[in-house]
Each structure stands twice: as C-alpha cells, then as structure tokens.
C-alpha cells in the first residue's frame, strides 16, 4: 500500500494555502460556531460552549455585522435567573408571533395574546417576556476568521439616536438612507454608561476595503453565520433542553382585537432583572481580547 504523501513536508501550494477554507470543508469538519459574546454586567465576555474564555473591559469593540435574524425574538424565564446557571428559557419565539415548537413551557398559543406580553407582567411596568435580536458578527481585525453570535436586548434594538450613537434599528435605517449595507462598514459597538442595564449603541467607523468586503460577504453566507442567528443561548452553550410541555398545559389568554393591547393583570408573576441579563447574554469572542 502506498504512503499518503500529498501533505508531507508542509508542501501545500501557495495558491491553495492562501485561500480561505470553503463552507463545505468547514461544515464537514464540524466544531466552531458556538462562540458568542455576553454583555452581562456591561462587559464584553468571550464565551465558548457556555464557558467564559476571556473578558474585555473596554467600553467599545469594533466588529462587522455579517448577518442578522430576520425577526425580533422573544424570551421568557419563569422565576429569577441565578448568576452562572445556564438554563434554557421556559418559552421563546424566533419570530415574535408564536412560541417555538421546542419551547419547553409555552405560555400561550400566540405572542400577541400571551399574559407574559402584558405591560406590568415583569418588574415595574415592563413585560416578563423580553425582546431580543441575534446578530452574526466578525472582528474588525479578523474578518475572514470566526463568526460569533451577539444577541441584542430590546434597549439596544429600539429607541432614538443620540447624536452619532444609535440603537441598532435606527442605525440600520440610517445606513439604508445612505445607500450603504451594514456589512460594508466597520461598526463600533459601545456600552451606554448612563444605562442601568447592558445597552449597546452603534456607530459606523470606516468603510471596508474591497478584500475585506469580499470576505464579509462570504461570511454572511457561511453555515456559522446562519447558526449564529438561529440558535438560542442554551443551544449555543450546549445546555440540554427539557422536553416540551404537553399541549394540554399550554396557557392561553382570551383573544383580543389586533389593534388593542391586553390590559394589565391584577396579579403578576415576579420577574427579576436577572432574567433579562440571561436573555441578553448572547455574543461571540475575539482573538485580541486578553484573558
């Protein structure tokens, strides 16, 4: 039997070595795509498989957004989240319309009629079910490298611009008005120091050069990018999810008119701020961050 000598002596031709690994090889090789950045505690925390790898205490980080979930998601946790405890949400929705098929304890048949979607069901005048949106990002200094998941809490998605600092929805609308794709620029994600909870604002820093843009577009179509915008935190962290609740236990609320908002319930379930932090703990990690 002949020896396999194709790769002996590190003799891969330059025209092959210098090319980026294609999506087919990356998919077959497995691994990767499980990295995210948590913004818990208003700190960028590099997470891999649920474990904190490194911490970046800088207020800002430069990234390129290569993909985003098409819908704002919803996440509900029963009770109070315990620091460092990785648990799947009791109920969640990828499209903000109805609970996911694998939600372990769906709270209603539709999000619009859900008692957890009523103002006052959470702490103060908030809703117990939290909005979020998943992004797939790469680092400015490693655009052709790993793709990371970053999940934005509602206060990082919605709101009005404050000078050149904008929540994501306003930022995307601004870029669209400038006939510029978000993938074509380096975006600075920066913590709002005046917010009591983790809130990011966004600002365009510079254009990508032609090579960087080609790599960013390629990343936007990669399996890792699609995984980042579809998987929950529990799935990214490899937390085992419980079996879905029986259909008979699904809670339903009396249907209301589409144009009206459900009224506040007389009694509400406790919903601590920590629940929001867990749903916000979604994001990738960077090679240049210190351990």
BABA-865880 format. One record per residue (C-alpha): x, y, z. Coordinates in pm, whole numbers. Example, Ala and Ser with C-alpha at 12.3 -4.5 7.8 and 13.67 -1.06 7.14 Angstrom:
BEGIN
+--------+--------+--------+
!     xx !     yy !     zz !
+--------+--------+--------+
!   1230 !   -450 !    780 !
!   1367 !   -106 !    714 !
+--------+--------+--------+
***
This chain:
BEGIN
+--------+--------+--------+
!     xx !     yy !     zz !
+--------+--------+--------+
!      0 !      0 !      0 !
!    141 !    338 !    -98 !
!    206 !    609 !    158 !
!     -9 !    923 !    167 !
!    240 !   1191 !     75 !
!     22 !   1475 !    -55 !
!     67 !   1680 !    265 !
!    410 !   1558 !    370 !
!    674 !   1820 !    422 !
!    422 !   2104 !    453 !
!    416 !   2133 !     74 !
!     66 !   2279 !     19 !
!     92 !   2510 !   -286 !
!     61 !   2882 !   -211 !
!   -237 !   2923 !   -443 !
!   -427 !   2675 !   -223 !
!   -279 !   2761 !    117 !
!   -363 !   3129 !     83 !
!   -730 !   3072 !      7 !
!   -996 !   3071 !    277 !
!  -1134 !   2731 !    377 !
!  -1461 !   2680 !    190 !
!  -1801 !   2632 !    357 !
!  -1820 !   2267 !    254 !
!  -1499 !   2178 !    439 !
!  -1598 !   2387 !    741 !
!  -1937 !   2214 !    762 !
!  -1789 !   1864 !    733 !
!  -1514 !   1941 !    986 !
!  -1768 !   2040 !   1249 !
!  -1689 !   2248 !   1554 !
!  -1688 !   2627 !   1565 !
!  -1998 !   2835 !   1552 !
!  -2054 !   2800 !   1926 !
!  -1876 !   3118 !   2027 !
!  -2061 !   3424 !   2148 !
!  -2006 !   3746 !   2339 !
!  -2205 !   3807 !   2653 !
!  -2271 !   4166 !   2756 !
!  -2374 !   4073 !   3109 !
!  -2267 !   4333 !   3362 !
!  -2189 !   4582 !   3080 !
!  -1870 !   4391 !   2999 !
!  -1778 !   4205 !   2680 !
!  -1737 !   3843 !   2790 !
!  -1599 !   3586 !   2546 !
!  -1798 !   3263 !   2574 !
!  -1727 !   2926 !   2416 !
!  -1961 !   2635 !   2487 !
!  -2102 !   2814 !   2790 !
!  -1760 !   2880 !   2944 !
!  -1615 !   3229 !   2984 !
!  -1284 !   3236 !   2798 !
!  -1182 !   3598 !   2829 !
!  -1306 !   3941 !   2932 !
!  -1266 !   4274 !   2754 !
!  -1333 !   4562 !   2990 !
!  -1315 !   4826 !   2716 !
!  -1641 !   5012 !   2662 !
!  -1631 !   4962 !   2285 !
!  -1547 !   4690 !   2033 !
!  -1514 !   4716 !   1654 !
!  -1698 !   4450 !   1454 !
!  -1854 !   4382 !   1115 !
!  -2216 !   4267 !   1119 !
!  -2242 !   3991 !    858 !
!  -2593 !   3862 !    928 !
!  -2898 !   3921 !   1146 !
!  -3209 !   3728 !   1240 !
!  -3499 !   3848 !   1021 !
!  -3729 !   3884 !   1322 !
!  -3706 !   4017 !   1677 !
!  -3719 !   3719 !   1911 !
!  -3892 !   3683 !   2247 !
!  -3764 !   3501 !   2556 !
!  -3940 !   3421 !   2884 !
!  -3788 !   3276 !   3202 !
!  -4005 !   3161 !   3490 !
!  -3873 !   3280 !   3825 !
!  -3542 !   3452 !   3889 !
!  -3225 !   3379 !   3696 !
!  -2929 !   3265 !   3910 !
!  -2587 !   3403 !   3819 !
!  -2374 !   3149 !   3634 !
!  -2657 !   2899 !   3595 !
!  -2713 !   2804 !   3232 !
!  -3074 !   2707 !   3177 !
!  -3295 !   2714 !   2868 !
!  -3586 !   2961 !   2860 !
!  -3929 !   2835 !   2962 !
!  -4077 !   2984 !   2648 !
!  -3930 !   3157 !   2346 !
!  -4025 !   3264 !   1997 !
!  -3795 !   3310 !   1699 !
!  -4042 !   3523 !   1504 !
!  -4222 !   3708 !   1783 !
!  -4554 !   3565 !   1661 !
!  -4589 !   3225 !   1826 !
!  -4388 !   3001 !   2063 !
!  -4113 !   2789 !   1911 !
!  -4202 !   2424 !   1856 !
!  -3934 !   2319 !   2107 !
!  -4028 !   2572 !   2377 !
!  -4042 !   2365 !   2695 !
!  -4328 !   2555 !   2858 !
!  -4518 !   2770 !   2607 !
!  -4720 !   3040 !   2777 !
!  -4987 !   3096 !   2512 !
!  -5086 !   2997 !   2160 !
!  -4965 !   3331 !   2023 !
!  -4734 !   3604 !   2148 !
!  -4999 !   3872 !   2095 !
!  -5234 !   3703 !   2343 !
!  -4968 !   3592 !   2591 !
!  -5009 !   3706 !   2954 !
!  -4630 !   3749 !   2970 !
!  -4656 !   4010 !   2691 !
!  -4871 !   4245 !   2901 !
!  -4710 !   4557 !   3043 !
!  -4672 !   4501 !   3414 !
!  -4618 !   4127 !   3388 !
!  -4249 !   4190 !   3453 !
!  -4073 !   4414 !   3700 !
!  -4236 !   4755 !   3729 !
!  -4414 !   4841 !   3406 !
!  -4206 !   4603 !   3193 !
!  -4307 !   4285 !   3017 !
!  -4196 !   3949 !   3156 !
!  -4125 !   3827 !   2801 !
!  -3818 !   4005 !   2668 !
!  -3739 !   4119 !   2313 !
!  -3400 !   4037 !   2160 !
!  -3238 !   4002 !   1819 !
!  -2947 !   3782 !   1717 !
!  -2656 !   3910 !   1511 !
!  -2370 !   3726 !   1344 !
!  -2053 !   3933 !   1370 !
!  -1683 !   3907 !   1293 !
!  -1399 !   4109 !   1438 !
!  -1254 !   4404 !   1251 !
!   -904 !   4256 !   1267 !
!  -1015 !   3904 !   1167 !
!  -1297 !   3939 !    915 !
!  -1222 !   3605 !    749 !
!  -1196 !   3429 !   1087 !
!  -1455 !   3300 !   1332 !
!  -1817 !   3414 !   1325 !
!  -1970 !   3497 !   1663 !
!  -2321 !   3535 !   1795 !
!  -2427 !   3860 !   1958 !
!  -2782 !   3893 !   2089 !
!  -2911 !   4243 !   2146 !
!  -3159 !   4321 !   2425 !
!  -3457 !   4542 !   2343 !
!  -3292 !   4864 !   2463 !
!  -3007 !   4801 !   2216 !
!  -3255 !   4747 !   1930 !
!  -3520 !   5017 !   1973 !
!  -3502 !   5385 !   2058 !
!  -3397 !   5720 !   1919 !
!  -3046 !   5821 !   1808 !
!  -2839 !   6027 !   2049 !
!  -2606 !   6223 !   1825 !
!  -2400 !   5974 !   1626 !
!  -2477 !   5692 !   1874 !
!  -2777 !   5483 !   1772 !
!  -2965 !   5169 !   1874 !
!  -2946 !   4900 !   1606 !
!  -3279 !   4965 !   1431 !
!  -3209 !   5339 !   1396 !
!  -2851 !   5264 !   1289 !
!  -2966 !   5025 !   1016 !
!  -3223 !   5280 !    892 !
!  -2951 !   5547 !    879 !
!  -2722 !   5323 !    674 !
!  -3009 !   5232 !    441 !
!  -3078 !   5602 !    384 !
!  -2711 !   5642 !    289 !
!  -2745 !   5351 !     43 !
!  -2488 !   5156 !    244 !
!  -2508 !   4798 !    366 !
!  -2416 !   4731 !    727 !
!  -2180 !   4457 !    605 !
!  -1978 !   4719 !    414 !
!  -1863 !   4914 !    721 !
!  -1680 !   4857 !   1046 !
!  -1928 !   4915 !   1328 !
!  -1832 !   5026 !   1676 !
!  -2048 !   4864 !   1944 !
!  -2025 !   5073 !   2261 !
!  -2182 !   5044 !   2606 !
!  -2408 !   5326 !   2721 !
!  -2265 !   5419 !   3062 !
!  -2587 !   5602 !   3153 !
!  -2798 !   5288 !   3126 !
!  -2858 !   5081 !   3439 !
!  -2872 !   4763 !   3229 !
!  -2645 !   4650 !   2944 !
!  -2724 !   4868 !   2641 !
!  -2517 !   4897 !   2327 !
!  -2518 !   5181 !   2077 !
!  -2368 !   5167 !   1729 !
!  -2164 !   5391 !   1503 !
!  -2001 !   5347 !   1162 !
!  -1621 !   5382 !   1191 !
!  -1486 !   5323 !    840 !
!  -1554 !   5162 !    503 !
!  -1428 !   4811 !    436 !
!  -1173 !   4783 !    160 !
!  -1255 !   4560 !   -138 !
!  -1084 !   4248 !      1 !
!  -1245 !   4292 !    342 !
!  -1587 !   4337 !    183 !
!  -1546 !   4018 !    -22 !
!  -1460 !   3827 !    295 !
!  -1753 !   3980 !    486 !
!  -1999 !   3883 !    213 !
!  -1860 !   3530 !    214 !
!  -1901 !   3514 !    592 !
!  -2263 !   3629 !    561 !
!  -2341 !   3312 !    365 !
!  -2145 !   3071 !    583 !
!  -2301 !   2793 !    796 !
!  -2156 !   2959 !   1108 !
!  -2338 !   3281 !   1024 !
!  -2671 !   3103 !    983 !
!  -2616 !   2912 !   1307 !
!  -2541 !   3233 !   1497 !
!  -2873 !   3393 !   1401 !
!  -3092 !   3086 !   1460 !
!  -2964 !   2914 !   1775 !
!  -3073 !   3009 !   2127 !
!  -2824 !   3079 !   2405 !
!  -2896 !   2737 !   2554 !
!  -2821 !   2572 !   2221 !
!  -2502 !   2775 !   2173 !
!  -2390 !   2683 !   2523 !
!  -2489 !   2319 !   2470 !
!  -2739 !   2329 !   2757 !
!  -2973 !   2032 !   2745 !
!  -3327 !   2149 !   2693 !
!  -3613 !   1981 !   2872 !
!  -3890 !   1807 !   2681 !
!  -4169 !   2037 !   2564 !
!  -4468 !   2070 !   2796 !
!  -4779 !   1871 !   2700 !
!  -5014 !   2058 !   2473 !
!  -5284 !   2046 !   2739 !
!  -5069 !   2260 !   2967 !
!  -5028 !   2542 !   2720 !
!  -5165 !   2859 !   2875 !
!  -5396 !   3066 !   2661 !
!  -5535 !   3411 !   2703 !
!  -5865 !   3540 !   2574 !
!  -5816 !   3672 !   2223 !
!  -5816 !   4048 !   2193 !
!  -5860 !   4280 !   1898 !
!  -5550 !   4311 !   1684 !
!  -5539 !   4687 !   1734 !
!  -5577 !   4678 !   2111 !
!  -5323 !   4593 !   2378 !
!  -5402 !   4343 !   2657 !
!  -5484 !   4510 !   2987 !
!  -5265 !   4475 !   3292 !
!  -5341 !   4172 !   3505 !
!  -5448 !   4209 !   3865 !
!  -5180 !   3974 !   3989 !
!  -4847 !   3928 !   3820 !
!  -4563 !   3684 !   3841 !
!  -4232 !   3803 !   3979 !
!  -3981 !   3884 !   3712 !
!  -3636 !   3997 !   3823 !
!  -3387 !   4196 !   3617 !
!  -3157 !   3895 !   3612 !
!  -3386 !   3717 !   3367 !
!  -3324 !   3994 !   3120 !
!  -2950 !   3958 !   3166 !
!  -2959 !   3590 !   3072 !
!  -3153 !   3658 !   2754 !
!  -2902 !   3932 !   2676 !
!  -2602 !   3705 !   2727 !
!  -2550 !   3628 !   2360 !
!  -2239 !   3703 !   2160 !
!  -1903 !   3595 !   2011 !
!  -1541 !   3620 !   2133 !
!  -1228 !   3781 !   1991 !
!   -868 !   3668 !   1946 !
!   -725 !   4001 !   2059 !
!   -906 !   4014 !   2393 !
!   -696 !   3948 !   2698 !
!   -761 !   3651 !   2924 !
+--------+--------+--------+
***
